[in-house]
Amino acid sequence: MDKNTPSVLAEKIYAAVRLIPRGKVATYSQIAALAGNCNLRRYVGNTLHKNPSNERTPCHRVVNAKGFCSGSFSFGGEHAQQEKLKAEGVVFTNGHVDMSRCALTQEDFDVMSAELKKIIRTKE
């Protein structure tokens, strides 16, 4: 495999992120669970940091469990992720996402999980 080709797990992560609805956010743990292992949240973060296409895979929709944005340069600067989320209608309170209003619901998660299974089956 070419070193620039994402692994199967990375592809699952990117596919899961592409399913996050506009105006919602998911946590690293939720994306890890969708990809098959809820303990891989750090791997999810590292994978998203290497995202080959922010236009195709909206990694800015992934935040930590408390709703805080990434402090890294990955999105074009310290406040770029927050600005992208606000532009999509995500609500912030005291500097973090209002998770009670904008986090994935269990229903969202279940729909995403079913859709991801379909996507993976078609690639196998």
C-alpha positions, 0 to 999 in steps of 0.5 A: 500500500502506498504511504499516502493511501489511507488504511481501511480504518482511516477510510471508515473514519473518513466515511463516518465523518462525511455522514455527520449532518450539517449543524451537528457535531460528533465526538472523537469517541463517537467516530471511533465507535462508528469505525469499530472501536470506541477506544481509538479516539486518539487515532481518530484525532490523528487520522483527521489531522491527516485528512486529505480533503476538508471539502470532501470530509468535514472534519471540523464537525468533530469535537472533544466530549465537552464540545471544545474545538481543536486548538491546532492549525488543522482548520486554518487557524485557532478559531477557524473550526469554530467559525466553520461550525458557526456558519453551519448553525452550530451554537456555542456557549462559553467558548464551546459547542452547546452539546445539548443542542448540537451533538449527535442524538442516539437516533443520528448515531443509529442512522449513521451506523446503518449508513456506514455499514451499507457503505462498507459492504459496497466497498468489500 
